[in-house]
Amino acid sequence: MSGVGRWVEHGLFSDPGGYADRLPAGGAARVGVRVREMLVHYRAGGGWAAAHAQVDLRWVEAILGASGRGPVVGCCRDFALVTVAALRAQGVAARTRVGFAGYLEEGFGADHVVAEYHDGARWVRVDTQLAPGSAGGVDLGDLPVDDPGVFASAARVWRGVRSGELDGDRFGVAAGSALRGGWLVGDYVWLEAAHRCGFEALLWDAWEGMGPWAEQARTDVMAAALADEDEERIAGLWERWRPRGRVWCASPSGFRGWVDLDGGRRGGVRC
């Protein structure tokens, strides 16, 4: 399926499997209320849950399965992906968007994943991790498109860093973290590409072409395709440079190692 319709179908990670009945129904706002009941961010309460193995659940089916025992520890990617799964289950075209938000930490663009759905006329970006009204004057139900001061895709930020328009050190995991700077923005271009192609990787996943294997020229090419919304070009580049059956996971849970994804979504917490 091509065009907007391709985003109605579940992908590798968004398929709820046998737990479809646990997906919330309704529009994005109503879905968001239920998602915030289902998930808790691992950094909530000063990071009390950072070491929890649930942060490595990558399959919506596994997240929904674990939700039967209480709130699941996750991150922004999980809030967005469960939202996407819920909307797709209702026949709504939806997808995740990877980038940096300026409303999470004053004066800093923090790495973030939001959901995006098509309302019949345009794509609408929505942050279901945060309750409406909790981000100052930012409308979390209709985020602006690629505003580095509010939310911008990784590709947009990368191109701004490369041109000198944006300071790479103003983007990353947190202002006080070593996980910030142009190199991290470049890695997030690949995470954005992965999510755009239905491979909704964890934010701590990496593969050849990222991190120590990164090549700025290659990242420039992918960022240009993403910025131009050139779906055919994005897909072609992704096929050339996508991970081949495994990713390197450097999780806040403390897990470090290669994860084999060929075992399917029933592979447990680490898969």
C-alpha positions as CSV (number, residue, x, y, z in Angstrom):
1,M,0.0,0.0,0.0
2,S,1.3,3.5,-0.8
3,G,0.5,7.0,0.3
4,V,-1.2,7.8,3.5
5,G,-3.0,4.5,3.5
6,R,0.2,2.6,4.2
7,W,0.2,4.1,7.8
8,V,-3.1,2.4,8.7
9,E,-1.4,-1.0,8.7
10,H,0.4,-2.3,11.8
11,G,4.1,-2.6,11.4
12,L,6.8,-4.9,12.9
13,F,6.6,-3.3,16.4
14,S,3.1,-1.8,16.5
15,D,1.1,-5.0,16.1
16,P,-0.8,-5.6,19.3
17,G,-1.0,-9.4,18.7
18,G,-3.3,-11.1,21.1
19,Y,-3.8,-7.9,23.2
20,A,-5.7,-5.8,20.8
21,D,-8.6,-5.5,23.2
22,R,-6.3,-3.6,25.6
23,L,-5.7,-0.8,23.1
24,P,-7.6,2.4,24.0
25,A,-10.3,3.6,21.6
26,G,-11.4,7.1,20.6
27,G,-9.5,10.1,19.2
28,A,-5.9,11.0,19.9
29,A,-6.9,13.0,23.1
30,R,-8.9,10.2,24.5
31,V,-6.3,7.6,23.6
32,G,-3.7,9.8,25.3
33,V,-5.6,9.7,28.6
34,R,-5.5,5.9,28.7
35,V,-1.9,5.7,27.5
36,R,-0.8,7.9,30.4
37,E,-2.5,5.5,32.7
38,M,-0.9,2.5,31.1
39,L,2.7,3.8,31.0
40,V,5.1,5.7,33.3
41,H,8.3,7.3,32.0
42,Y,11.4,5.7,33.4
43,R,12.7,9.1,34.5
44,A,9.6,10.0,36.5
45,G,10.3,10.7,40.1
46,G,13.9,11.5,39.5
47,G,14.7,8.4,37.6
48,W,13.6,5.8,40.1
49,A,12.7,3.4,37.3
50,A,15.8,3.9,35.1
51,A,17.1,0.4,35.8
52,H,13.8,-1.3,35.2
53,A,14.0,-4.0,32.5
54,Q,10.6,-3.0,31.1
55,V,12.2,0.0,29.4
56,D,13.6,-2.5,26.9
57,L,10.2,-3.8,25.8
58,R,10.1,-2.9,22.1
59,W,6.9,-4.7,20.9
60,V,3.5,-3.2,21.5
61,E,2.2,-6.7,22.1
62,A,4.7,-7.1,25.0
63,I,3.9,-3.7,26.4
64,L,0.2,-4.4,26.4
65,G,0.8,-7.8,27.9
66,A,2.8,-6.3,30.8
67,S,0.1,-3.6,31.3
68,G,-2.2,-6.2,32.9
69,R,0.1,-6.1,36.0
70,G,0.0,-2.3,36.4
71,P,1.7,0.7,34.7
72,V,4.6,-0.3,32.4
73,V,7.9,1.6,32.7
74,G,8.8,3.0,29.3
75,C,9.9,6.2,27.5
76,C,8.5,8.7,25.0
77,R,8.8,6.2,22.2
78,D,6.5,3.8,24.0
79,F,3.8,6.5,24.6
80,A,3.9,7.4,21.0
81,L,4.0,3.9,19.6
82,V,1.1,2.7,21.7
83,T,-0.9,5.8,20.6
84,V,-0.1,4.9,17.0
85,A,-1.1,1.3,17.5
86,A,-4.4,2.4,19.0
87,L,-5.2,4.8,16.1
88,R,-4.2,2.3,13.5
89,A,-6.5,-0.3,15.1
90,Q,-9.4,2.2,14.4
91,G,-8.4,2.6,10.8
92,V,-6.6,5.9,11.3
93,A,-3.3,6.5,9.5
94,A,-0.7,7.2,12.2
95,R,3.1,7.0,12.7
96,T,5.8,8.0,15.1
97,R,8.1,11.0,14.6
98,V,11.6,11.3,16.2
99,G,13.2,14.6,17.0
100,F,13.8,17.1,19.7
101,A,11.4,19.0,21.9
102,G,12.0,22.5,23.3
103,Y,9.2,22.3,25.9
104,L,10.7,19.6,28.1
105,E,13.7,21.6,29.3
106,E,14.0,25.3,29.1
107,G,16.5,26.5,26.5
108,F,17.3,23.0,25.4
109,G,16.0,20.6,22.7
110,A,15.5,17.2,24.4
111,D,15.3,14.0,22.4
112,H,11.7,13.0,22.0
113,V,9.2,10.9,20.1
114,V,5.7,12.0,19.4
115,A,2.8,10.5,17.5
116,E,1.4,11.8,14.2
117,Y,-2.0,11.0,12.7
118,H,-3.7,12.0,9.4
119,D,-7.0,13.8,9.9
120,G,-8.0,13.5,6.3
121,A,-6.4,16.8,5.2
122,R,-3.0,16.9,7.0
123,W,-0.7,15.2,9.4
124,V,-1.3,16.3,13.0
125,R,1.5,15.8,15.6
126,V,0.5,15.0,19.2
127,D,2.4,14.4,22.4
128,T,0.4,11.9,24.4
129,Q,3.1,11.5,27.1
130,L,2.2,14.8,28.7
131,A,-1.2,15.9,29.8
132,P,-2.8,18.9,27.9
133,G,-1.8,22.2,29.4
134,S,1.4,20.8,31.1
135,A,3.8,22.4,28.6
136,G,3.1,26.1,29.0
137,G,1.5,27.6,26.0
138,V,2.4,24.6,23.7
139,D,-0.6,22.9,22.1
140,L,0.4,19.2,22.7
141,G,-2.6,18.2,20.6
142,D,-1.3,20.0,17.5
143,L,2.4,20.6,17.6
144,P,3.9,22.9,14.9
145,V,5.9,21.3,12.1
146,D,9.6,21.5,12.5
147,D,10.0,24.4,14.8
148,P,13.3,23.9,16.7
149,G,11.9,25.9,19.6
150,V,9.0,23.6,20.1
151,F,9.4,20.3,18.2
152,A,11.6,19.6,15.2
153,S,12.5,16.3,13.4
154,A,16.0,15.0,13.8
155,A,16.6,15.7,10.1
156,R,15.6,19.3,10.5
157,V,17.9,19.8,13.5
158,W,20.8,18.0,11.8
159,R,20.6,20.2,8.8
160,G,20.5,23.2,11.0
161,V,23.6,22.0,12.9
162,R,25.4,21.3,9.7
163,S,24.6,24.8,8.3
164,G,25.6,26.6,11.5
165,E,22.1,27.8,12.1
166,L,21.7,25.6,15.2
167,D,24.1,24.8,18.0
168,G,24.4,21.0,18.3
169,D,25.2,21.3,22.0
170,R,21.7,22.6,22.6
171,F,20.2,19.3,21.6
172,G,20.4,15.9,23.2
173,V,19.2,13.8,26.1
174,A,19.5,16.6,28.7
175,A,21.5,19.8,29.0
176,G,23.7,18.4,31.8
177,S,24.3,15.1,30.0
178,A,27.2,14.0,27.9
179,L,24.6,12.6,25.5
180,R,24.2,15.7,23.5
181,G,25.8,17.4,20.5
182,G,25.9,17.1,16.8
183,W,27.1,13.5,16.9
184,L,23.9,12.5,18.8
185,V,21.7,14.5,16.5
186,G,23.2,12.6,13.6
187,D,22.4,9.3,15.3
188,Y,18.8,10.4,15.7
189,V,18.5,11.0,12.0
190,W,18.9,7.3,11.6
191,L,16.4,6.7,14.4
192,E,14.0,9.0,12.5
193,A,14.6,7.1,9.3
194,A,14.0,3.8,11.1
195,H,10.7,5.0,12.5
196,R,9.7,6.5,9.2
197,C,10.2,3.1,7.6
198,G,8.1,1.2,10.2
199,F,11.1,0.1,12.3
200,E,10.3,1.9,15.5
201,A,13.6,1.3,17.3
202,L,14.3,2.0,20.9
203,L,16.1,5.3,21.4
204,W,19.1,3.4,22.7
205,D,19.4,1.1,19.7
206,A,22.2,1.5,17.2
207,W,23.6,-0.3,14.2
208,E,26.3,0.0,11.6
209,G,26.2,3.6,10.3
210,M,25.6,5.1,13.7
211,G,27.8,6.0,16.7
212,P,31.4,4.9,16.0
213,W,30.4,3.8,12.5
214,A,28.8,7.1,11.6
215,E,29.6,8.9,8.3
216,Q,28.4,12.5,8.1
217,A,28.0,12.5,4.4
218,R,25.7,9.5,4.5
219,T,23.7,11.1,7.3
220,D,23.4,14.3,5.1
221,V,21.9,12.2,2.3
222,M,19.3,10.6,4.6
223,A,18.5,13.8,6.3
224,A,17.9,15.5,3.0
225,A,15.5,12.7,1.9
226,L,13.6,13.0,5.2
227,A,13.4,16.8,5.0
228,D,12.1,16.6,1.5
229,E,9.5,14.0,2.4
230,D,10.8,11.9,-0.5
231,E,9.3,8.6,0.5
232,E,10.7,6.6,-2.3
233,R,14.2,7.9,-1.7
234,I,13.9,7.3,2.1
235,A,12.8,3.7,1.5
236,G,15.7,3.1,-0.9
237,L,18.3,4.5,1.4
238,W,16.8,2.6,4.3
239,E,17.0,-0.6,2.4
240,R,20.7,0.0,1.8
241,W,21.6,1.0,5.3
242,R,19.1,-0.6,7.7
243,P,20.2,-3.0,10.5
244,R,20.5,-6.6,9.3
245,G,18.7,-8.6,12.0
246,R,20.3,-7.1,15.1
247,V,20.9,-3.9,16.9
248,W,23.3,-2.8,19.6
249,C,21.3,-1.8,22.7
250,A,22.8,0.5,25.3
251,S,19.9,0.8,27.7
252,P,19.3,3.0,30.7
253,S,18.4,-0.3,32.4
254,G,22.1,-1.2,32.3
255,F,21.8,-3.7,29.5
256,R,24.6,-3.6,26.9
257,G,24.8,-5.9,24.0
258,W,23.6,-7.0,20.6
259,V,20.0,-7.9,20.3
260,D,18.9,-10.4,17.7
261,L,15.5,-9.3,16.3
262,D,14.9,-12.3,14.1
263,G,13.3,-14.2,17.1
264,G,10.2,-12.2,16.7
265,R,8.1,-10.1,19.1
266,R,7.8,-12.9,21.7
267,G,11.5,-12.9,22.4
268,G,11.1,-11.3,25.9
269,V,12.2,-8.1,27.6
270,R,15.5,-7.8,25.8
271,C,13.9,-8.4,22.4
